[in-house]
Amino acid sequence: MSLSALVQEMVDAGATPQLIAIAVRAVEAAGSKDEARKAKDRERKRLSKEFPRNIQGTSAEIPGTVPQVSPPIENITLTPASFPSVVSPRATPRSILLECLSPEMTGAVIDHRRAKRSPLTLKAAQLLAAGFLATGDPNSGPR
């Protein structure tokens, strides 16, 4: 409804000039709030077009921003003497873990994987064994 239509309906209903003035001020105040919101939205849109963001959420074009860099991951390398890089076709996850862990610890690791319903595949066993060997004392790793 337009402002003039509102005023006309108030006059037809017999509203006093004071009531009409109050209504007009309320409509104008609501319009100014809406206009401020629209101006803020226009500015945000202009900035988003001016400074496109990369995947991490920081812009390469904005001075003073530092790109997010992941911390370096230590590369665990195993020598052939400490752990075979090629798994024999008859290898099992248990046999892989037994090469670096005691039978009790191997059983505990397998039980833990069963409890969390995460199957212990050959690759998972190799990765676990590599991690245990990297600690220096493999049997203390699973504890």
C-alpha positions in Angstrom: 0.0 0.0 0.0 1.4 3.4 -0.9 1.7 6.3 1.5 -0.9 8.4 -0.3 -3.4 5.5 -0.2 -2.8 5.1 3.5 -3.4 8.8 4.2 -6.5 8.9 2.1 -8.0 5.9 4.0 -7.2 7.5 7.3 -8.9 10.8 6.2 -11.9 8.8 5.0 -12.1 7.1 8.4 -12.0 10.4 10.2 -8.5 10.3 11.7 -7.2 13.4 13.2 -4.2 15.2 11.6 -2.0 14.1 14.6 -2.8 10.4 14.0 -2.0 10.8 10.3 1.3 12.5 11.1 2.2 9.6 13.5 1.4 7.1 10.8 3.5 8.9 8.1 6.5 9.1 10.5 6.2 5.4 11.2 6.1 4.5 7.5 9.1 6.8 6.8 11.1 5.3 9.6 10.5 1.8 8.4 11.5 2.8 4.9 14.8 4.3 6.1 15.6 1.1 7.9 14.9 -0.9 4.8 17.0 1.5 2.7 20.0 1.2 5.1 19.8 -2.6 4.9 19.7 -2.5 1.1 22.7 -0.2 1.0 24.7 -2.5 3.3 23.7 -5.5 1.0 24.9 -3.5 -2.1 28.2 -2.7 -0.5 28.7 -6.4 0.5 27.9 -7.5 -3.0 30.3 -5.0 -4.5 33.1 -6.1 -2.2 32.5 -9.8 -3.0 32.8 -9.0 -6.7 35.9 -6.9 -6.3 37.8 -9.4 -4.1 37.0 -13.0 -5.2 37.8 -15.6 -2.5 39.8 -18.7 -2.9 38.9 -22.1 -1.4 40.3 -21.4 2.0 38.2 -18.2 2.4 41.0 -15.7 2.1 41.6 -13.5 -1.0 44.9 -13.5 -2.7 44.2 -9.9 -3.9 43.6 -8.4 -0.4 46.8 -7.1 1.0 47.7 -8.3 4.5 46.0 -11.6 4.3 48.1 -14.7 4.7 47.1 -17.9 2.8 46.4 -20.8 5.1 49.1 -23.4 4.9 48.8 -26.9 6.4 51.5 -27.9 8.7 54.1 -30.2 7.1 53.5 -33.9 7.6 56.5 -36.0 8.6 57.2 -38.6 5.9 57.7 -42.0 7.5 60.1 -44.1 5.5 60.8 -47.6 6.4 63.9 -49.5 5.4 63.4 -53.0 3.9 65.1 -54.5 6.9 62.6 -53.0 9.3 59.5 -53.5 7.3 58.9 -55.2 4.0 57.6 -52.8 1.3 56.1 -55.6 -0.7 53.5 -57.8 1.0 53.5 -61.4 0.2 50.2 -62.7 -1.4 49.5 -64.8 1.6 50.0 -62.0 4.1 47.3 -61.2 6.6 46.8 -58.1 8.7 47.7 -60.2 11.8 51.0 -61.4 10.1 51.9 -57.8 9.2 51.3 -56.5 12.8 53.2 -59.5 14.2 56.3 -58.4 12.4 56.6 -55.3 14.7 54.3 -56.1 17.7 54.1 -58.7 20.3 51.3 -61.3 19.9 49.4 -59.7 22.9 49.6 -56.2 21.4 48.6 -57.5 17.9 45.5 -59.1 19.4 44.7 -55.9 21.3 45.0 -53.8 18.1 42.8 -56.2 16.2 40.2 -56.3 19.0 40.2 -52.5 19.1 39.5 -52.3 15.3 36.7 -54.8 15.7 35.2 -52.9 18.5 35.1 -49.7 16.5 33.7 -51.7 13.5 36.6 -50.6 11.3 38.0 -53.5 9.3 41.7 -54.1 9.5 42.8 -54.3 5.9 46.3 -55.1 4.6 46.8 -51.4 3.9 45.5 -50.4 7.3 47.8 -52.9 9.0 50.8 -51.6 7.0 50.1 -48.0 8.0 49.6 -49.0 11.7 52.8 -51.0 11.6 54.7 -48.1 10.1 53.4 -45.8 12.7 54.3 -48.2 15.5 57.8 -48.6 14.1 58.3 -44.9 13.9 57.9 -44.5 17.6 61.1 -46.4 18.3 59.4 -48.8 20.7 56.6 -50.4 18.7 55.0 -52.2 21.6 54.5 -48.9 23.6 52.7 -47.3 20.6 49.3 -49.1 21.0 49.1 -48.4 24.7 
